[in-house]
Amino acid sequence: MDRIDESSASGAGDARSASNDRRNEARRLYDVAALLGEVASMSLELDELRQKLDQAAVQARELGASWAQLARAAGITPPSAQRRWDPVSKERHRNYQRDRQRKLAE
C-alpha cells in the first residue's frame, strides 16, 4: 500500500512540476514580448530624437557654431561632427568608405 501512495504522490508532483514549468514559460514569453514592445517603442523615440538632434546641429552651424562647439555639445569629436552634419564631408566620407570596401574585397 505504501508503494501505491508513493507512486501517486510522485505522479502528482510531476504534474505540479509540469504545470509550474508551463506557467514559468508563459511568464517568460510574456516578459520577452513586453520587452520587445519596449525596444520597438524606444527605437521609434530614438529615431525622432536623432532627427531633432540633426536639425538642431544644422541650425547651430547656420548660426555660427564651430565644429568643435557642436562636437563638445554632442559628446563626439570635431571630425565626427563634421562627417555627420556637413553634407560635403558626409558624401566624401561615404565615398571613402565605399572605395575602401571595394579595395578590401579585391
Residue pairs with C-beta under 8 A, 6 or more apart in sequence:
53 74
54 84
54 85
57 70
57 74
57 81
57 84
57 85
58 85
60 69
60 70
60 73
61 70
61 85
61 86
66 78
67 78
67 79
67 81
67 82
67 86
68 78
70 78
70 81
70 85
71 77
71 78
71 80
71 81
74 81
76 84
82 89
83 89
83 90
83 93
84 90
